[in-house]
Amino acid sequence: MQQRVSVSRKVFVVGNYTFLILLSLLCLLPLFQVLSISFSSSAAASAGLVKLLPVNFTFASYSYILQKQEFISSFGITFQRLVIGFIINMGLSLLCAYPLSKESKDLRIRSWYAWFFVFTILFNGGLIPTYMVVSMTGLIDTIWALIIPSAVSVFNVILLMNFFRGLPREIEESAFIDGAGHWLVLWKMYVPMSYPVLATISLFTMVFHWNSWFDGLIYMNFPKNYPLSTYLQLLVINSNPMKMDPRNLAGILEISERTTRAAQIFLGALPILIVYPFLQKFFVKGIVLGSVKG
């Protein structure tokens, strides 16, 4: 029997979809404009003729960018930071969340550790003490200065810890009876059952390392060591990044500072835009399963 849908329900569904479509367009239109500017000629971009579609379509800005050593170098540093930082962040989060999820004989000990981690969310040493620690440990101008200070995310640890607590204890107990140890239980049982929450914190970790720019600005003394986000940040606030560049003289009519900025910003955001749809299906499920349960 087909259930009758009321008029008010139809109005709500149409209004809801309309609102969500308009909200999505508001988020996507700026990205489309940046993409259109990057494919437009210098004259059209400088005159403000580019709206949603490119004017005088050209690949000149991308050809120019891919020849810039600074952009290629910063892209490589960010990719290196992403790979190493992802492995360290995920490994430490797992090793920290697993023991905290166990039932302790002394609840006061587990509670103390939990509050210790929560305390680091609410308070921190500040910029100057953090810089002094990084400097005194010899990490300045190294890739480790971008990775080690943020090696453990307490938010990710809490998500994992609560997810682990929700897994059936009978599976773990049966593994212990068969002779398995904690290492085997973690990597062979807990990790395969935790794909939704692992995908969620993987997305958080990748976005953090890819978009982080401030640590590169304060921990790197030479522009050649800047990650991509720091390079793009300085590019945006710089008055004219193409000034006195002899490679720009031949194509002055096809490229400009606005088109090259747009192209570099789009290329910087492209990897995350490619990865995000593949992890989106795990995102909401991972957040809900790993959230704090009453």
FINU-124669 format. One record per residue (C-alpha): residue number from 1; x, y, z. Coordinates in steps of 0.05 Angstrom, whole numbers. Example, Ala and Ser with C-alpha at 12.3 -4.5 7.8 and 13.67 -1.06 7.14 Angstrom:
# FINU-124669
+-----+--------+--------+--------+
:   i :      u :      v :      w :
+-----+--------+--------+--------+
:   1 :    246 :    -90 :    156 :
:   2 :    273 :    -21 :    143 :
+-----+--------+--------+--------+
END
This chain:
# FINU-124669
+-----+--------+--------+--------+
:   i :      u :      v :      w :
+-----+--------+--------+--------+
:   1 :      0 :      0 :      0 :
:   2 :     29 :     67 :    -21 :
:   3 :     33 :    117 :     35 :
:   4 :      3 :    185 :     19 :
:   5 :     50 :    244 :     26 :
:   6 :     20 :    307 :     54 :
:   7 :     26 :    374 :     20 :
:   8 :     66 :    403 :     78 :
:   9 :    116 :    346 :     72 :
:  10 :    125 :    359 :     -2 :
:  11 :    135 :    433 :     11 :
:  12 :    187 :    417 :     64 :
:  13 :    225 :    369 :     19 :
:  14 :    226 :    418 :    -40 :
:  15 :    247 :    476 :      5 :
:  16 :    301 :    433 :     38 :
:  17 :    331 :    411 :    -28 :
:  18 :    328 :    482 :    -55 :
:  19 :    364 :    510 :      6 :
:  20 :    418 :    456 :      3 :
:  21 :    429 :    467 :    -72 :
:  22 :    436 :    542 :    -62 :
:  23 :    483 :    531 :     -4 :
:  24 :    525 :    484 :    -46 :
:  25 :    528 :    535 :   -102 :
:  26 :    553 :    588 :    -54 :
:  27 :    610 :    542 :    -35 :
:  28 :    627 :    521 :   -107 :
:  29 :    620 :    587 :   -144 :
:  30 :    684 :    619 :   -115 :
:  31 :    723 :    557 :   -135 :
:  32 :    694 :    559 :   -205 :
:  33 :    714 :    632 :   -211 :
:  34 :    785 :    619 :   -189 :
:  35 :    789 :    562 :   -240 :
:  36 :    761 :    607 :   -295 :
:  37 :    810 :    663 :   -279 :
:  38 :    868 :    613 :   -283 :
:  39 :    847 :    594 :   -354 :
:  40 :    835 :    665 :   -377 :
:  41 :    881 :    714 :   -411 :
:  42 :    917 :    769 :   -374 :
:  43 :    876 :    825 :   -405 :
:  44 :    809 :    793 :   -389 :
:  45 :    829 :    778 :   -317 :
:  46 :    857 :    847 :   -305 :
:  47 :    795 :    880 :   -334 :
:  48 :    749 :    839 :   -289 :
:  49 :    713 :    806 :   -348 :
:  50 :    718 :    736 :   -320 :
:  51 :    656 :    712 :   -283 :
:  52 :    640 :    638 :   -285 :
:  53 :    670 :    619 :   -352 :
:  54 :    741 :    632 :   -378 :
:  55 :    752 :    690 :   -426 :
:  56 :    804 :    679 :   -481 :
:  57 :    818 :    608 :   -458 :
:  58 :    893 :    592 :   -448 :
:  59 :    939 :    545 :   -410 :
:  60 :    994 :    597 :   -406 :
:  61 :    988 :    607 :   -330 :
:  62 :    994 :    532 :   -316 :
:  63 :   1053 :    526 :   -364 :
:  64 :   1087 :    583 :   -328 :
:  65 :   1073 :    555 :   -258 :
:  66 :   1098 :    485 :   -274 :
:  67 :   1165 :    516 :   -294 :
:  68 :   1172 :    554 :   -228 :
:  69 :   1223 :    519 :   -183 :
:  70 :   1193 :    551 :   -120 :
:  71 :   1124 :    521 :   -133 :
:  72 :   1151 :    452 :   -150 :
:  73 :   1197 :    452 :    -89 :
:  74 :   1142 :    473 :    -41 :
:  75 :   1095 :    421 :    -71 :
:  76 :   1147 :    367 :    -59 :
:  77 :   1158 :    389 :     13 :
:  78 :   1084 :    387 :     27 :
:  79 :   1077 :    318 :     -4 :
:  80 :   1136 :    293 :     38 :
:  81 :   1104 :    324 :    100 :
:  82 :   1037 :    292 :     84 :
:  83 :   1065 :    222 :     76 :
:  84 :   1110 :    223 :    137 :
:  85 :   1062 :    262 :    180 :
:  86 :   1003 :    217 :    162 :
:  87 :   1041 :    154 :    181 :
:  88 :   1065 :    183 :    247 :
:  89 :    997 :    214 :    265 :
:  90 :    957 :    152 :    251 :
:  91 :   1007 :    106 :    285 :
:  92 :   1012 :    147 :    349 :
:  93 :    936 :    157 :    351 :
:  94 :    924 :     82 :    348 :
:  95 :    978 :     67 :    400 :
:  96 :    949 :    119 :    446 :
:  97 :    875 :    104 :    437 :
:  98 :    879 :     29 :    445 :
:  99 :    906 :     26 :    517 :
: 100 :    861 :     83 :    538 :
: 101 :    801 :     43 :    514 :
: 102 :    817 :    -16 :    559 :
: 103 :    782 :    -27 :    626 :
: 104 :    832 :     -9 :    680 :
: 105 :    832 :    -40 :    749 :
: 106 :    846 :     28 :    777 :
: 107 :    796 :     76 :    744 :
: 108 :    833 :    135 :    775 :
: 109 :    894 :    121 :    731 :
: 110 :    853 :    119 :    667 :
: 111 :    815 :    181 :    688 :
: 112 :    880 :    218 :    701 :
: 113 :    906 :    202 :    632 :
: 114 :    840 :    224 :    600 :
: 115 :    841 :    290 :    636 :
: 116 :    914 :    299 :    618 :
: 117 :    897 :    295 :    544 :
: 118 :    836 :    340 :    551 :
: 119 :    879 :    392 :    586 :
: 120 :    923 :    397 :    524 :
: 121 :    862 :    416 :    484 :
: 122 :    843 :    473 :    530 :
: 123 :    912 :    500 :    545 :
: 124 :    979 :    504 :    510 :
: 125 :   1048 :    533 :    524 :
: 126 :   1040 :    589 :    473 :
: 127 :   1077 :    608 :    410 :
: 128 :   1143 :    631 :    441 :
: 129 :   1155 :    570 :    487 :
: 130 :   1136 :    523 :    429 :
: 131 :   1185 :    558 :    383 :
: 132 :   1239 :    554 :    436 :
: 133 :   1228 :    479 :    444 :
: 134 :   1231 :    468 :    368 :
: 135 :   1293 :    512 :    363 :
: 136 :   1330 :    480 :    422 :
: 137 :   1318 :    411 :    394 :
: 138 :   1350 :    430 :    328 :
: 139 :   1287 :    422 :    285 :
: 140 :   1288 :    491 :    253 :
: 141 :   1291 :    488 :    177 :
: 142 :   1277 :    413 :    176 :
: 143 :   1216 :    374 :    155 :
: 144 :   1210 :    348 :    227 :
: 145 :   1192 :    417 :    252 :
: 146 :   1127 :    411 :    211 :
: 147 :   1111 :    341 :    237 :
: 148 :   1134 :    328 :    308 :
: 149 :   1100 :    387 :    345 :
: 150 :   1032 :    363 :    319 :
: 151 :   1047 :    288 :    319 :
: 152 :    988 :    270 :    365 :
: 153 :    918 :    299 :    355 :
: 154 :    878 :    292 :    419 :
: 155 :    813 :    299 :    380 :
: 156 :    831 :    239 :    336 :
: 157 :    852 :    199 :    398 :
: 158 :    784 :    212 :    431 :
: 159 :    747 :    190 :    368 :
: 160 :    788 :    126 :    364 :
: 161 :    783 :    112 :    438 :
: 162 :    708 :    117 :    440 :
: 163 :    702 :     74 :    377 :
: 164 :    746 :     20 :    407 :
: 165 :    703 :     20 :    470 :
: 166 :    642 :      6 :    428 :
: 167 :    670 :    -56 :    396 :
: 168 :    646 :   -124 :    423 :
: 169 :    690 :   -148 :    480 :
: 170 :    673 :   -220 :    463 :
: 171 :    715 :   -217 :    400 :
: 172 :    775 :   -192 :    438 :
: 173 :    767 :   -243 :    494 :
: 174 :    763 :   -300 :    444 :
: 175 :    828 :   -277 :    412 :
: 176 :    862 :   -275 :    480 :
: 177 :    838 :   -346 :    495 :
: 178 :    870 :   -369 :    429 :
: 179 :    936 :   -339 :    451 :
: 180 :    936 :   -272 :    416 :
: 181 :    970 :   -213 :    449 :
: 182 :    951 :   -140 :    449 :
: 183 :    993 :   -124 :    387 :
: 184 :    958 :   -178 :    346 :
: 185 :    889 :   -157 :    372 :
: 186 :    902 :    -85 :    353 :
: 187 :    929 :    -95 :    282 :
: 188 :    890 :   -157 :    262 :
: 189 :    823 :   -144 :    295 :
: 190 :    813 :    -72 :    318 :
: 191 :    842 :    -38 :    257 :
: 192 :    802 :    -78 :    204 :
: 193 :    738 :    -65 :    243 :
: 194 :    753 :     10 :    249 :
: 195 :    755 :     31 :    175 :
: 196 :    699 :     84 :    181 :
: 197 :    732 :    122 :    239 :
: 198 :    802 :    111 :    209 :
: 199 :    778 :    141 :    143 :
: 200 :    750 :    200 :    180 :
: 201 :    812 :    217 :    220 :
: 202 :    854 :    203 :    157 :
: 203 :    816 :    258 :    122 :
: 204 :    827 :    305 :    182 :
: 205 :    901 :    289 :    183 :
: 206 :    912 :    299 :    108 :
: 207 :    874 :    364 :    106 :
: 208 :    912 :    390 :    167 :
: 209 :    981 :    375 :    137 :
: 210 :    962 :    400 :     68 :
: 211 :    931 :    466 :     91 :
: 212 :    977 :    483 :    149 :
: 213 :   1018 :    545 :    133 :
: 214 :   1034 :    581 :    198 :
: 215 :   1084 :    530 :    224 :
: 216 :   1123 :    534 :    158 :
: 217 :   1126 :    609 :    165 :
: 218 :   1155 :    609 :    236 :
: 219 :   1198 :    547 :    233 :
: 220 :   1230 :    557 :    165 :
: 221 :   1282 :    611 :    155 :
: 222 :   1291 :    602 :     80 :
: 223 :   1236 :    605 :     27 :
: 224 :   1263 :    542 :     -6 :
: 225 :   1240 :    503 :     55 :
: 226 :   1169 :    530 :     54 :
: 227 :   1111 :    480 :     47 :
: 228 :   1059 :    494 :     -7 :
: 229 :   1008 :    528 :     38 :
: 230 :   1060 :    576 :     66 :
: 231 :   1084 :    591 :     -5 :
: 232 :   1013 :    605 :    -28 :
: 233 :    999 :    649 :     33 :
: 234 :   1059 :    693 :     18 :
: 235 :   1039 :    693 :    -55 :
: 236 :    970 :    720 :    -39 :
: 237 :    994 :    775 :      7 :
: 238 :   1052 :    794 :    -39 :
: 239 :   1038 :    855 :    -81 :
: 240 :   1066 :    828 :   -146 :
: 241 :   1099 :    759 :   -146 :
: 242 :   1116 :    765 :   -221 :
: 243 :   1152 :    831 :   -217 :
: 244 :   1221 :    831 :   -249 :
: 245 :   1213 :    759 :   -271 :
: 246 :   1247 :    753 :   -339 :
: 247 :   1208 :    690 :   -356 :
: 248 :   1145 :    732 :   -356 :
: 249 :   1167 :    782 :   -408 :
: 250 :   1154 :    738 :   -468 :
: 251 :   1082 :    720 :   -447 :
: 252 :   1062 :    786 :   -415 :
: 253 :    998 :    788 :   -456 :
: 254 :    976 :    719 :   -436 :
: 255 :    992 :    715 :   -361 :
: 256 :    990 :    762 :   -302 :
: 257 :    997 :    760 :   -227 :
: 258 :    922 :    747 :   -220 :
: 259 :    919 :    688 :   -268 :
: 260 :    981 :    656 :   -239 :
: 261 :    956 :    665 :   -168 :
: 262 :    890 :    633 :   -187 :
: 263 :    925 :    575 :   -221 :
: 264 :    971 :    561 :   -162 :
: 265 :    914 :    565 :   -112 :
: 266 :    873 :    516 :   -153 :
: 267 :    932 :    468 :   -161 :
: 268 :    944 :    472 :    -86 :
: 269 :    872 :    453 :    -70 :
: 270 :    865 :    400 :   -125 :
: 271 :    895 :    339 :    -87 :
: 272 :    846 :    348 :    -28 :
: 273 :    788 :    357 :    -77 :
: 274 :    807 :    291 :   -110 :
: 275 :    815 :    252 :    -45 :
: 276 :    754 :    279 :     -7 :
: 277 :    698 :    245 :    -49 :
: 278 :    729 :    176 :    -36 :
: 279 :    729 :    187 :     40 :
: 280 :    662 :    223 :     43 :
: 281 :    621 :    159 :     51 :
: 282 :    659 :    143 :    115 :
: 283 :    658 :    213 :    143 :
: 284 :    590 :    218 :    178 :
: 285 :    591 :    145 :    200 :
: 286 :    660 :    153 :    230 :
: 287 :    642 :    216 :    268 :
: 288 :    579 :    184 :    297 :
: 289 :    611 :    118 :    316 :
: 290 :    671 :    152 :    348 :
: 291 :    633 :    206 :    384 :
: 292 :    626 :    209 :    459 :
: 293 :    571 :    163 :    483 :
: 294 :    530 :    176 :    545 :
+-----+--------+--------+--------+
END
